Amino acid sequence: MLSASAPLVLLQHGGLRSLLGKTGLAMLRYRRGPIVAVIDPDNAGAELVEITGIPRPVPVVANLEAALPMGPTVAAIGLAPSGGRIPAMVRRDVEAALAAGLNLANGLHTPMADDPRLRALLQPNRWIWDLRREPDTLRVGAARAARSPARRVLFVGTDMAVGKMSAALELHRAGLDKGLAMNFVATGQAGILISGGGVALDAVRVDYAAGAVEAAVLEASTDADWVLVEGQGSLLHPGSTATLPLLRGSQPTDLVLVHRAGQDRLFSLAPDGPSIPVPPLSQVVKLYETVAAVACPALSLTRRLRAVALNTGHLQPEEAQAAITATQAETGLFCDDPVRFGGAGLLAQLQELSPRKEAVARL
C-alpha cells in the first residue's frame, strides 16, 4: 500500500533519542524513498545526524503544520509506545495530517482505520493503513515454500531486538547493489514501513502464523532468486512465539544467526521473571539447525546455518573486530557486523556456500 516513492513525514514525538522511536529510526536508516520531515518537538531545529548518528539530511520540526510546506503525502507513525496506544500529542498531529489531506500509515497495535473521528477527517481518495491487521486470506501452513527454487534466507536471533531486521536489510542492500534479484519479506511494523509490504506476524493468530509467512515468501519468490525473511524473537526467549512459525513458513535454505556481542543473558524479559543465560553460540547454532531440520523436513542440507551477524554497535572499532574474530573461532562460522561494515561480506559468504540443487524439494 505504501509506494516507495511517496514522500513521508515521520511522527517521532520524543522518539529520536529513545527506544520508543525504533520504528522511525529504522525507517530513517533504511527507507530508500523520500522522508521529507521528522516531527519531534523535543528536538525541533536540531541536526538529525547529531541526534541519531544517521547521515540523512531530514529536517526536524515541532509539529505537522511545520512539515506541510515540505510536501509530504503520507504521515507515518514511527513510535512503538508501551501497549501500542497513541500518545495525545501524536494523536493531535495524526488528526492534523488527515485534515490536511495526507494518508496515514499506522504501525501501532491500536487500529485507526475504523476510528469514527479519524474517518470523518479523512479526505476523499485518501487512506488509513493499519499495518497490524491480520491478512484477509489465511490458511494453515503446509511447507509449500519448500517448492520454491529461490534461496530463502531467514535471520534468527539469540534474543529479541538484537538486529535481525537491520542485518537482513544490509544484505538486501548489498544484493541490490550487485544487481541480484533479491526480495525482502518484512514481518514487523518497521520492516513493513521500510519495504512497503509484508505481514505483521504479531497480528496473526498463532494457528495461521506459519501459513501467513508461507504466503508472503511464495509471493516474494515469484520474481526473485533470493528471498530474505526478517526474523522475530528467539527460540531462547520464553515470550517469543514467532520464531517457530517463521522456520516452518519460510522453509529456509539458509539461516543467519544474529547476536549482540558480549550479551550473556536475555535482555527482553519481564522484571518479575528469572534471569535466563544465553548458551554458548555453538549450542545456539546446533539448536537452530536441529529445529530447522525438523521444521523443514523436505530439505536435506548438511548445514543450514551459514554465518553469524554480530551486533557490535556498542563497541569501539578494535573491540568490534576482536569480538568478530572470537565469534568466528567459537562457532567455526563466518562472522561479520553487516550494519557496521556493510552486507557485502555476508553476501559473498552466502554466494560461496550455495545450497546443493537437490536441496530444493521436488514435491
N, C-alpha and C positions, 0 to 999 in steps of 0.2 A: 504493500500500500504506500510505503514511503519511497518516493523516487530518489535516486542517487543524486539528482541534480537540484532537488528542492532546497532553497535557502532556509536554514533553520535559525531560530533563536532558542537558546537553551535557558530554561528556568532552573537556576542553580543556586537559589537563595541560601546563603550560608554554607554551600557545599564545595566551594573551591579549595577550602583548607580543611575539609572534613571527609571521613569515610562515607558520610551520608551522601556525598556527591559523586560516588564512584562511577555511577552510570554516565553522568555527564563528562567526567574526566576521561573515561574510556572513549567517549564519542569525540572529544577534542583531540585525543591522540590518534584515533584510527579512522574516523569517518572521512572518506575521500571527498564527499560532496561539501558544499559551502555551509559554514556556520558563520552567520553574519554578526552575531552579538551573543553575549552571555549576560544574563541578569543575576546579579548578586549585590544587593545593597551594601553588604559589609565590605565589599572590595571595589566599589564603583570608582572608575578612573585609574585603577592600578593596571600595570602591565601583566598580562596573563602569564608570560614566561617567568616573571619574578615571583608570582604566587604559586605556580604549579610546576615550573620547570618544563612545561610543554611549549616548544618553539612554534607557536601558531599565532599569527597576528590577528587576534579577535578582540574587539573592544569589550570591556566590562562596564555595564551600565546599571543604573539603580532600579529601573522599572521598565515595564512593557512600552510605555509611551516613548521612552528614550531610545528604544530599539527599533521602533517602527520606521523611522527615516532610512534605515539600512536595508529595507526591502525584504523582510522575512515573509515566507508564505506558510510556514509551519512552526508552531511552538511545541517544543519537546521538553517534557519534564525530566530533568537529569538527576533527580534526587531519589534516594531509596530510604525514606524515613522508617523508623521502627513501627511495625504494624501496618505499614503501607498506606497510612492515612495522609491526606494532603494538608500541609500547614496552611494557616489562614492567609499569610502573605502570598503564598504561591497561588492559592485559590483566587485572590484578587487579580493577579496577573493572568491567570487562566481565563477568567471572565473578560478581562480587557482584551485579550488576544482574540477570543471568539467574537466579541462585539466589533472588533476591527477587521474581521473577515479572514482571520487566519484559521488554518486547520490545527488540530491538536493530536499529538502522539503521547499517549499516557501509558507509562510502564508500571504504575503503582498497582497494588492489589485492589484498591478501591476503584470500581468501574465508574466511568463518567459518561459514556455514550447514552445511558438511559436516565441521567440526571435531568429532571424537568427544567430547572433553571438554566443549565448549560445548553440544553436543546433549544430553549427559547432564544438564547443569544447566538446560536449557530447560524451563520449566514447561508443563503442558498448555494448549492453546489459545493459546500464545504463538508468536512468530515471530522469525527472524533474517533480515533483508533485506540481501543483498549487492547494493548498487546497481550495482557494476561487473560485472554478468553480462550476457552477450550475450542479446538477446531470443530467445525460443524460435522465433518465426516470422520468418524473414528472406527477403528477396528482393532481387534486383538492382534498382537504381533505374531508372526509365523516364520521368522528368519528369512523373509523374502529378499532382504538386501544382500544375502549371500550370493544371489544370482547375478548381481551387478558386476560388470567387468571393471568398473572403476576401483582404484585404490581408495580404501576408506580408512582414514587416519583419525583415531579417537584419542583425545587428550584426557588423561586420568590423573588423579592427584593424591597426595598424602594427606590433604586437608581441604576444607573449603577455602576459597579466597587466597589461593597460592599463585594464581596467574595462568590458569588453564586457557582462558579466552585470549589473553594477551599473547601467549605462546602460539596459539593457533593462528591468530591474525598476523603475527610476524612471519610465520611460514607461508600464509596466504599471500602476503605482500611480496615475499621473495619469489614465490611461484609465478605470480602475475608478471613480475619484473623479468622473469626468464621466458615469458610467453607461453607458459603451461596452461592447459585447460583445467582450471582448478576452481572449485566452488567451496564456499564456507557455509556450514549449516549452524545457525545460531540456535541456542537452546535456552537463553536467558534474555532479560529485557535489554541489557546493554548491547549484546551482540545483535539482537533484532533491530534495534535502532541504528546501529552502525551499518548493517548489511541491507536493511530494508525489508527483511522477512525472516522466517524461521518458525520455530514452535517454542512457546513459553512452557517448558516442561513442568514447572511448579503449578501450572493452572490445569493440568490434565489429570483426570482420575487415574489412580495407580494401575488399574486393570488395563488401561488403554495406553499407558505411557510408552511401552516398547513399540506398540503399533504406530503411535504418533511419530516417534523417531524414525521408524522404518519408512513411513510415507515421505517424510522430509528428505531422508537420504536417497530414496529412489527418485524423487523429483529432481534433486540436485545432480544425480548421476546421468540424467538424460543428455546433458551437453558438456560433460566434464570427464576427464581421465582421472582426476583426483577429487575426492570429497573429504574436506576437513571438518570434523564434528567437534563442536565446542563441548567440553566436559563440564559436569556439575558434581559438586560434592566429592565424596571419597568413600571407598569401601571400608575405610578405617573409622569413619565417623558414625556414632550411634544415631545421629539425627538425619542422616543422608539417605534419601530414598531414590535418588535419580541415577546413580552410577550403574546399577544393575540393568535397568531398562535401557540405558544408553548402550551398554555392551550387547544386550540382546537385540535391540532395534537396529543398530548400525552394522552388526556383524563385521567388526573391524578386521582389515588385513594387517593393520599396523597400530601399535599403541605407542604413545609418548607419555612418559611419566613426568609430572610437574611437581617440583618440591621447592620449598623455601630453604635456602642454605642455612644450616645450623639449627633448624627447628627440630626439637626432640620431643615435643608434646603437642597435642592438638590445641589450637588456639580458639576455635569456634565452638565453644562449649558453654552451656548454661552455668551460672555461678554456683548453683546448688548441686552440680554433678561432680563426679570424681575426676581427678587428673588422669588423662589417658596418654601413655607414651606413644610416640611414632616408632615402630620397629625399625631395625636396620634396613636400609634401602634394598639390600639384596633380598631380604624376606618380602618386602613390598612388591618387588619385581616378580618374584615367584608367585605371590598371591594373585596378582592381576593376570599373569599368564595362565595360571590354573583355572581361574574363574572364566577367563575368555575361552579357554579350550572347551569348557562345559557349556557355556552360554552360546557358543558359535560352533556347534559340532560339525557343520558342513565343511568347515575349512580345516585342512590338515597342514599346519605350519609348524616347523621345528622350533621357531622362535618368533613371537609376535611383538614383544616389547622391544622397540628398536633403539630408543635413546631416552636420555633424561634432559628435560629442560629445567635448568636450575635458576630460581629467582634469587638474584644477588643484588637487588636494588638497594638493600640496606648496608651493603659492604663497600669499602674502598676498593679501587681497581686491583691492587695487589692481593687483597683478601679475596676478592671475587675469583681471580684466576687460581688461587690456591684451593678454593672450595671446589671449583670445577675439576681441577686435577685430582683432588681427593675423591670426589664422587665417581669419577671415571675409574679410578683404581678400585674403589669399593664394589662397584656394580659390574665392571667389565664392559660397560656400555659407553657409547659416545655421549658426551655431556657438553652442553653449552648454555649460555643465557641468551636466548634469541631476542629478548627485549633490549638488553644492553648492547649486544654485538650484531643484531640483525639475524634474520632467519636463513641466510644463505648457507651457513654451515650445516644446520639441521636438514635443509633441503638436500644438500649434496649427500649427506649420510643416508637419507631415505632412498634417494635415487640409486645409490650404490647397493643397498640391501633390498632390492626389488623382490617381492614375493614370487615364488615359483608359479608358473602359469597354472599348474594343476591345483593350486590353492583355491582358485575360483570354482565354486561349486557348480556342478552340472546336474541341476535338479530337474 
